[in-house]
Amino acid sequence: MSSIFRTAMGDDAFGRLHPALRRRFSVGLASGEACVGRGVMSRIWHGPCFVKPFLALGSTRNILVPQAGRDVPFVIENVPYLDSYGRETVSFVRTFDFPGRQRRFDAQMVLGPGGTVLDYLGTHQHLATDLTFHAEPDGSLLVRSGEHRFREGPLDVRVPELIGASAEVRESYCESSARFRIQVRVVNRWFGPLFGYEGAFRAEYADVRHCGVRAGLRPVREEARA
């Protein structure tokens, strides 16, 4: 049994990743490892002023971050567990330590239909998107999101392109600094760049059987629909 990320990418593509990335994205129930990264975001930015109300609204459910800043300490927690529907899930919970206030950007990933990774966003998993993972020639990882779907009760609708956005994540490993580097851009087709961040972090691994899943890491509500 392999991690959900290796399953989605396939053995050949996964094997082309830098060894440090292979370990990081092997986090799962099979490996028994959780990963916690600690570092600094050199830059957190957002687009035009009209974007702020949408970022502020999303932040009420730990989706996106309404503040901008430089040299912001952060933690990312990747912890595997079985959700309430019996699916292997890996948390991607990012906590940004702004002066005077913390902000969180929550995501939980499961293996979706057709071998894709399904990314649920926020405390209530109201937004879901398919992710595709690509190994780049230099051993880095490129992740792209698909269309977003909004879910609440019986409602299950595609988020229109006018207000939706796509995300691109690039993650690499720097041998000289022994740090992971990450760059994220969220872009709307019509309005351009909306939000993003870039920075670096060191990773620590722990046996998930011993560390468990800390309180508050899992979402308040879990969505059954893939």
Secondary structure, DSSP 8 states (H G I E B T S, - for coil): ---HHHHHH-HHHHHTS-HHHHHHTT-BTTTTEEEEEEEEEEEEEE-SGGGHHHHHHHHTTT-S----EEEEEEEEEE-EEE-TTS-EEEE-EEEEEETTEEEEE-EEEEE-GGG-EEEEESTT--EEEEEEEEE-TTS-EEEEEEEEEEEETTEEEE--TTT--EEEEEEEEETTTTEEEEEEEEEETTTEEEEEEEEEEEEEEEEHHHH---TT-S-SS-----
